[in-house]
Amino acid sequence: MPNIKKMHETDKDQQHEEFISGRHQEIPVDPAKEFHRTTLAAGAVIWRGTPQEPEIALIHRPHYDDWSLPKGKVDPGESLPTTAAREILEETGFSVRLGKLIGKVTYPVQGRTKVVYYWVAKYLGGTYSANSETDELRWLPIDEAQELLSYDVDTAVVAKAAKRLRIAPATRVLYVRHAHAHESGSWEGDDNLRPLDKKGRRQAEMLVPMLSAYQPTSIYSALPQRCQQTAAPLADELGMDISINKNFGDEAWENDPEAAKKAFRHVVNEGGVPVIVSQGNTIPGIIEDLAPKFLKKPVDKLKFKKSSVWVLSFNNGELTGADCLASPLPVR
C-alpha cells in the first residue's frame, strides 16, 4: 500500500503553508514577531555517509503515529540553532554539526502559527535509544526517506537538504561582528582597549551555545579588546586558543584592504569550521569582495548588527551560501 501523507500534527483540517528559500537565509532578531501568535521550533535533516549518497535519520513518534524529522519547540533562553542541537540530542542521542540553514516551514496548530527552522546536520556520533517522544529511528537513503515521511512538508525539506548536500562546503566560516561595547565617544585612550559593556558581555555568553552547535574547529579575532572579549567565552568553553590578527579588523580594512582579504582567504583555505570575530566595516567589505550573486539584497542594504553571525559556506574558495543569524540572544 502506498504511503499516504498526513496533515501536520494537530490541525488535521487545515492545510499547512510551506516556505523554503535558497542559498541566502536570514533569521531575524525576533522571529517570533514574524507571524501573529507564533510558536517557534527548530530541527534538522541529519545525514551520515557521503554528501553524494547520504542516509537520512527519521524518527517515529507513537503519540502521532508518524515518521518525521527531529525537531522541537524553543525552550526559554535559547536561540534557534541551540534548540536544533538540543532537540536532536534529546530525540536521537546524536551529536551533530549544524550546517546550511535549509529554511523554515509554517503551519497552523491550535490557533497559532508554528514556525520551524531546519538545518542540514552532519551526524558525528551517539546511539539512539527509544524515549518518551520517539520509539524508533531509521537511517534511509533520500528517496526511501521521502517515501516513509508522513508529511509533504517534511518531504520538501529533505529535497532541499539533498540539494544543499550536493554542494557540501570544504569550509564554513562563522563570521561574527563583535558584541556591544562601551560607546567610543565616552571612551578615553586607545580605542583598541575599549571593552564590551554589560549587554555585550551577555551577547558574548549567548554566542557560546549558538556557535557550539556548528562545532567550531578554530577561533580567530581582530586586535581590539572588544573582539577578543567576544571570542573569549567560546574559547573557554571549547578549550581553544584565540589566534589574534590585526588584519581581521577595521584598521587593516581601511589602510590595507588587500592584507585583510589575504588574512580572510588564508582561513578559508585552511578548511574546517573557523570562527572569525571582526568589525562592522570589515565584514560587509569582505562579503562584498566575495561577490555572492545569490544575496537577496545588495551588501549595503544588509544589516550587520553587533554580535550577529554570518555563516559562510565555501567550495573551492568560492562563496556558495550565506546564512545570517541576526542575534544570539534568546528568541523566547
C-alpha positions as CSV (number, residue, x, y, z in Angstrom):
1,M,0.0,0.0,0.0
2,P,1.4,3.4,-0.9
3,N,2.3,5.8,2.0
4,I,-0.4,8.4,2.4
5,K,0.9,11.8,3.6
6,K,-0.9,13.2,6.7
7,M,-1.8,16.7,7.7
8,H,0.8,18.0,10.2
9,E,0.3,17.5,13.9
10,T,-2.9,18.5,15.5
11,D,-4.7,20.7,12.9
12,K,-5.8,17.9,10.6
13,D,-8.5,20.1,9.0
14,Q,-6.2,22.9,7.8
15,Q,-3.6,22.9,5.1
16,H,-0.1,23.9,6.3
17,E,1.9,26.6,4.5
18,E,5.4,25.9,3.3
19,F,8.2,28.4,2.7
20,I,11.7,27.3,1.9
21,S,14.1,29.6,0.1
22,G,17.6,29.5,-1.4
23,R,21.3,29.9,-0.6
24,H,20.9,33.2,1.3
25,Q,18.9,32.7,4.6
26,E,18.3,35.1,7.4
27,I,16.9,34.6,10.9
28,P,15.7,38.0,12.2
29,V,16.4,39.4,15.7
30,D,12.9,38.5,16.8
31,P,11.5,35.7,14.6
32,A,8.5,35.3,16.9
33,K,7.1,38.6,15.6
34,E,7.1,37.4,12.0
35,F,3.6,35.9,12.4
36,H,0.7,36.5,14.8
37,R,0.8,34.2,17.8
38,T,3.9,32.3,16.8
39,T,5.2,29.1,18.2
40,L,8.9,28.7,17.3
41,A,10.7,25.4,16.8
42,A,13.9,24.1,15.2
43,G,15.1,20.8,13.8
44,A,17.4,19.3,11.2
45,V,17.8,16.8,8.4
46,I,20.5,14.6,10.0
47,W,22.8,12.8,7.5
48,R,25.6,10.3,7.5
49,G,27.8,8.7,4.8
50,T,28.8,10.9,1.9
51,P,27.1,14.1,0.6
52,Q,26.6,12.4,-2.7
53,E,24.9,9.3,-1.2
54,P,23.7,10.2,2.2
55,E,21.4,8.4,4.6
56,I,18.8,10.5,6.5
57,A,17.6,9.8,10.1
58,L,13.9,9.7,10.5
59,I,12.1,9.2,13.9
60,H,8.7,7.6,14.7
61,R,6.5,9.4,17.2
62,P,4.0,7.0,18.7
63,H,1.8,9.8,20.0
64,Y,1.1,10.9,16.4
65,D,1.9,7.6,14.8
66,D,4.0,9.4,12.2
67,W,7.5,9.4,10.7
68,S,9.1,12.9,10.8
69,L,12.3,14.8,11.1
70,P,13.8,15.6,14.6
71,K,12.6,18.9,15.8
72,G,11.1,20.6,18.9
73,K,9.9,23.8,20.5
74,V,12.3,26.5,21.7
75,D,13.0,26.5,25.4
76,P,13.3,29.8,27.3
77,G,16.8,31.2,27.0
78,E,17.6,29.6,23.6
79,S,18.5,30.7,20.1
80,L,17.2,28.6,17.2
81,P,20.5,26.8,16.4
82,T,20.8,26.0,20.1
83,T,17.3,24.5,20.1
84,A,18.0,22.4,17.0
85,A,21.1,20.8,18.5
86,R,19.4,20.2,21.9
87,E,16.3,18.6,20.3
88,I,18.4,16.4,18.2
89,L,20.4,15.2,21.2
90,E,17.2,14.6,23.2
91,E,15.2,12.8,20.5
92,T,18.0,10.8,18.9
93,G,21.0,10.7,21.3
94,F,23.2,12.1,18.4
95,S,25.9,14.7,18.5
96,V,25.8,16.6,15.2
97,R,27.4,19.6,13.5
98,L,24.8,22.1,12.1
99,G,25.5,23.1,8.5
100,K,23.5,25.0,6.0
101,L,20.2,26.6,7.1
102,I,17.6,25.0,4.8
103,G,14.8,27.5,5.6
104,K,11.6,27.5,7.5
105,V,8.1,25.9,7.3
106,T,4.9,27.3,8.8
107,Y,1.6,25.7,9.6
108,P,-1.4,26.3,11.9
109,V,-1.6,24.5,15.2
110,Q,-4.5,25.2,17.6
111,G,-4.9,28.8,16.6
112,R,-1.2,29.6,16.4
113,T,1.3,29.7,13.6
114,K,4.0,27.1,14.2
115,V,7.3,28.2,12.6
116,V,10.0,25.5,12.3
117,Y,13.5,26.4,11.1
118,Y,15.5,23.5,9.7
119,W,19.2,22.9,9.2
120,V,21.3,20.3,7.5
121,A,23.2,18.5,10.3
122,K,26.1,16.0,10.0
123,Y,26.0,13.0,12.3
124,L,29.1,12.9,14.5
125,G,28.3,10.2,17.0
126,G,25.9,8.8,19.5
127,T,23.5,5.9,19.7
128,Y,19.7,6.0,19.5
129,S,17.5,4.7,22.3
130,A,13.7,4.8,22.5
131,N,12.5,7.7,24.7
132,S,9.3,9.5,25.8
133,E,8.8,11.1,22.4
134,T,10.1,8.5,19.9
135,D,10.1,4.7,19.8
136,E,12.1,4.1,16.6
137,L,14.8,5.7,14.3
138,R,15.7,4.6,10.8
139,W,18.6,5.6,8.6
140,L,17.4,5.7,5.0
141,P,18.6,6.9,1.5
142,I,17.0,10.1,0.4
143,D,14.3,8.5,-1.9
144,E,13.3,6.0,0.7
145,A,13.1,8.6,3.4
146,Q,10.8,10.7,1.3
147,E,8.5,7.8,0.8
148,L,8.3,7.0,4.5
149,L,7.8,10.6,5.8
150,S,4.3,11.2,6.9
151,Y,4.1,14.9,5.8
152,D,4.6,16.5,2.4
153,V,6.3,19.5,4.1
154,D,9.0,17.2,5.5
155,T,9.4,15.6,2.1
156,A,10.1,19.1,0.7
157,V,12.6,19.9,3.4
158,V,14.5,16.7,2.7
159,A,14.5,17.5,-1.0
160,K,16.0,20.9,-0.2
161,A,18.6,19.3,2.1
162,A,19.6,17.0,-0.7
163,K,20.4,20.0,-2.9
164,R,22.4,21.6,-0.1
165,L,24.4,18.4,0.3
166,R,25.3,18.3,-3.4
167,I,27.4,21.4,-2.8
168,A,28.7,20.4,0.7
169,P,31.4,23.0,1.6
170,A,35.0,22.5,2.3
171,T,34.9,25.4,4.7
172,R,32.2,27.0,6.7
173,V,33.2,30.4,8.3
174,L,31.3,31.7,11.3
175,Y,31.9,35.4,10.8
176,V,31.0,37.3,13.9
177,R,30.7,41.0,14.5
178,H,31.9,41.8,18.0
179,A,29.3,42.3,20.7
180,H,28.1,45.6,22.1
181,A,30.9,47.8,23.6
182,H,31.1,51.0,25.5
183,E,30.4,54.0,23.3
184,S,33.5,55.4,21.6
185,G,32.5,59.0,22.5
186,S,32.7,58.2,26.2
187,W,36.0,56.3,26.0
188,E,39.3,58.0,26.6
189,G,42.5,56.5,25.4
190,D,43.4,53.7,22.9
191,D,40.2,52.7,21.1
192,N,41.6,49.1,20.7
193,L,41.3,48.8,24.5
194,R,37.6,49.8,24.5
195,P,35.8,46.8,26.2
196,L,32.4,45.2,26.0
197,D,29.6,46.7,28.1
198,K,27.0,44.7,30.1
199,K,24.9,44.0,27.1
200,G,27.9,42.9,25.1
201,R,29.1,40.5,27.8
202,R,25.7,38.9,27.8
203,Q,25.8,38.6,23.9
204,A,29.2,37.1,24.1
205,E,28.0,34.5,26.6
206,M,24.9,33.7,24.4
207,L,27.1,33.2,21.4
208,V,28.6,30.1,23.1
209,P,25.7,27.7,22.7
210,M,24.7,29.1,19.3
211,L,28.1,28.8,17.8
212,S,28.9,25.5,19.6
213,A,26.0,23.9,17.6
214,Y,28.3,24.3,14.5
215,Q,31.2,22.5,16.2
216,P,33.9,25.2,15.5
217,T,37.4,23.9,14.7
218,S,39.4,27.2,15.4
219,I,38.8,30.7,16.7
220,Y,40.3,34.0,15.3
221,S,39.9,37.5,16.4
222,A,40.8,41.0,15.3
223,L,43.0,43.0,17.6
224,P,40.5,45.3,19.5
225,Q,39.7,44.2,23.0
226,R,36.0,44.1,22.3
227,C,36.6,41.5,19.6
228,Q,38.8,39.4,21.8
229,Q,36.3,39.6,24.7
230,T,33.6,38.4,22.3
231,A,35.6,35.4,21.4
232,A,36.8,34.6,24.9
233,P,33.7,32.7,26.3
234,L,33.6,30.4,23.3
235,A,37.3,29.7,23.5
236,D,37.0,28.9,27.2
237,E,34.0,26.6,26.6
238,L,35.7,24.7,23.8
239,G,39.2,24.8,25.3
240,M,40.7,26.5,22.3
241,D,43.2,29.3,21.8
242,I,42.3,32.5,20.1
243,S,44.5,33.5,17.1
244,I,44.7,37.3,17.1
245,N,45.5,39.1,13.9
246,K,45.1,42.8,13.3
247,N,44.3,42.1,9.6
248,F,40.8,40.8,10.6
249,G,39.9,44.3,11.9
250,D,38.7,47.7,10.5
251,E,42.0,49.4,10.8
252,A,43.6,47.0,8.3
253,W,40.5,47.1,6.1
254,E,40.8,50.9,5.9
255,N,44.6,51.0,5.5
256,D,45.5,47.8,3.7
257,P,42.4,46.0,2.4
258,E,44.5,43.5,0.4
259,A,46.1,42.4,3.6
260,A,42.6,42.0,5.2
261,K,41.4,39.9,2.2
262,K,44.5,37.8,2.3
263,A,44.1,37.0,6.0
264,F,40.5,36.0,5.4
265,R,41.3,33.9,2.4
266,H,44.0,32.1,4.4
267,V,41.4,31.0,7.0
268,V,39.1,29.8,4.2
269,N,41.9,27.8,2.6
270,E,42.6,26.1,6.0
271,G,39.2,24.4,5.9
272,G,37.0,23.3,8.8
273,V,34.6,25.5,10.7
274,P,36.6,28.6,11.8
275,V,35.1,31.4,13.9
276,I,36.4,34.9,13.0
277,V,35.4,37.8,15.3
278,S,35.7,41.0,13.3
279,Q,34.2,44.5,13.0
280,G,31.4,46.4,11.3
281,N,33.3,47.8,8.3
282,T,35.4,44.7,7.5
283,I,32.6,42.1,7.5
284,P,30.5,43.8,4.8
285,G,33.6,44.7,2.9
286,I,34.8,41.1,2.8
287,I,31.4,39.8,1.8
288,E,31.0,42.3,-1.0
289,D,34.5,41.4,-2.2
290,L,33.4,37.7,-2.4
291,A,30.7,38.9,-4.8
292,P,27.9,36.5,-4.0
293,K,25.3,36.8,-6.7
294,F,22.7,34.9,-4.6
295,L,22.3,37.5,-1.9
296,K,18.7,38.8,-1.6
297,K,19.8,42.4,-1.3
298,P,22.9,44.4,-2.2
299,V,25.5,44.3,0.6
300,D,25.0,47.9,1.5
301,K,21.3,47.1,2.2
302,L,22.1,44.2,4.6
303,K,22.2,44.6,8.3
304,F,25.4,43.7,10.3
305,K,24.3,44.1,13.9
306,K,26.7,43.7,16.8
307,S,27.0,40.1,17.8
308,S,25.4,38.9,14.6
309,V,26.9,35.9,12.8
310,W,27.2,35.3,9.1
311,V,27.6,31.6,8.3
312,L,29.5,31.5,5.1
313,S,29.9,28.3,3.1
314,F,32.8,27.9,0.7
315,N,33.6,25.3,-2.1
316,N,37.0,25.5,-3.7
317,G,37.4,29.0,-2.3
318,E,34.0,30.2,-3.8
319,L,31.3,31.5,-1.5
320,T,28.3,29.2,-2.2
321,G,26.0,30.0,0.7
322,A,25.4,32.7,3.4
323,D,23.1,32.5,6.4
324,C,22.7,35.5,8.7
325,L,21.9,34.9,12.4
326,A,20.9,38.4,13.5
327,S,21.3,37.9,17.2
328,P,22.5,35.2,19.7
329,L,20.0,36.4,22.3
330,P,17.1,34.1,23.2
331,V,14.1,34.1,20.9
332,R,11.9,33.2,23.8
